[in-house]
Amino acid sequence: MGYVFGFIIFALDVWAIASIINTNETTTTKLIWIALVAILPVVGLIIWWLAGPKANYG
């Protein structure tokens, strides 16, 4: 069951990083958010979801 949880967190982190890349933020801001999500996968994902830049699709 731990593998399923790990895979879900990994997929959500990849989605968050892709979403961060598609924002209009500066490169430095994007790199900081990506590093936060990559270094702290669960906590970084939660912080990004609450306070991070969101992608501008469409």
C-alpha positions as CSV (number, residue, x, y, z in Angstrom):
1,M,0.0,0.0,0.0
2,G,3.0,2.3,0.6
3,Y,3.9,2.1,-3.1
4,V,0.5,3.4,-4.1
5,F,0.8,6.4,-1.7
6,G,4.3,7.1,-3.0
7,F,3.1,6.9,-6.6
8,I,0.2,9.3,-5.9
9,I,2.5,11.8,-4.2
10,F,5.0,11.5,-7.1
11,A,2.3,12.1,-9.7
12,L,0.9,15.1,-7.8
13,D,4.4,16.5,-7.5
14,V,5.0,16.2,-11.3
15,W,1.6,17.9,-11.9
16,A,2.5,20.7,-9.5
17,I,5.9,21.2,-11.2
18,A,4.3,21.3,-14.6
19,S,1.8,23.8,-13.3
20,I,4.5,26.0,-11.8
21,I,6.4,26.0,-15.1
22,N,3.3,27.2,-16.9
23,T,2.9,30.3,-14.8
24,N,3.8,33.9,-15.6
25,E,6.1,34.2,-12.6
26,T,9.8,35.0,-13.0
27,T,12.3,32.2,-13.5
28,T,13.7,32.7,-10.0
29,T,10.3,32.3,-8.4
30,K,9.6,29.2,-10.5
31,L,12.9,27.6,-9.5
32,I,12.2,28.3,-5.8
33,W,8.7,26.7,-6.0
34,I,10.1,23.7,-8.0
35,A,12.9,23.2,-5.4
36,L,10.4,23.4,-2.6
37,V,8.1,20.8,-4.1
38,A,11.1,18.6,-5.1
39,I,12.9,18.7,-1.8
40,L,9.8,18.4,0.4
41,P,7.4,16.4,-1.7
42,V,4.4,16.2,0.7
43,V,4.8,19.5,2.6
44,G,6.0,21.4,-0.5
45,L,2.9,20.2,-2.4
46,I,0.6,21.3,0.3
47,I,2.3,24.8,0.6
48,W,2.2,25.2,-3.2
49,W,-1.5,24.2,-3.3
50,L,-2.3,26.8,-0.6
51,A,0.0,29.7,-1.6
52,G,1.8,28.9,-4.8
53,P,1.4,30.3,-8.3
54,K,-1.2,28.6,-10.4
55,A,-0.9,27.8,-14.1
56,N,-2.5,30.0,-16.7
57,Y,-4.2,27.5,-19.0
58,G,-6.2,28.9,-21.8
